[in-house]
Amino acid sequence: MTQANNPLHGITLEQIVTALAAHYGWDGLARQIDLNCFKKDPSVKSSLKFLRKTPWAREKVEALFIATKLQPKS
């Protein structure tokens, strides 16, 4: 039950990275979060490898996903 208020419950990191890349594009994502995995030869696979080893970066990506998901649709 502790997951009830977690907006990321049931969403994989791969789904998050894929959705953000689709929404912002790799260049836009790199502007939002300044990470080399988004700037130099970006791919979902390389980003996942980095983010799984780097908790602070993963937190930034998850926070951006939540903020993007909560933005009103225009």
VENMOLIN-V438821 format. One record per backbone hydrogen bond with DSSP energy under -1.0 kcal/mol. NH is the residue of the N-H (numbers start at 1). CO is the residue of the C=O. E is the energy in kcal/mol with one decimal. If there is no record, write none. Layout:
nh	co	e
NH	CO	E
NH	CO	E
This chain:
nh	co	e
4	1	-1.8
6	3	-1.7
9	6	-1.6
11	8	-2.3
16	12	-2.0
17	13	-2.7
18	14	-2.5
19	15	-2.4
20	16	-2.5
21	17	-2.5
22	18	-2.1
23	19	-2.2
24	20	-3.1
25	21	-1.6
29	25	-2.5
30	26	-2.3
31	27	-1.7
32	28	-1.9
33	29	-2.8
35	33	-1.8
38	35	-1.6
40	36	-2.8
47	43	-2.2
48	44	-2.7
49	45	-2.1
50	46	-2.0
51	47	-3.0
52	48	-2.4
58	54	-2.2
59	55	-2.4
60	56	-1.4
61	57	-2.2
62	58	-2.8
63	59	-2.4
64	60	-2.3
65	61	-2.3
66	62	-2.3
67	63	-2.5
68	64	-2.8
69	65	-2.7
70	66	-1.9
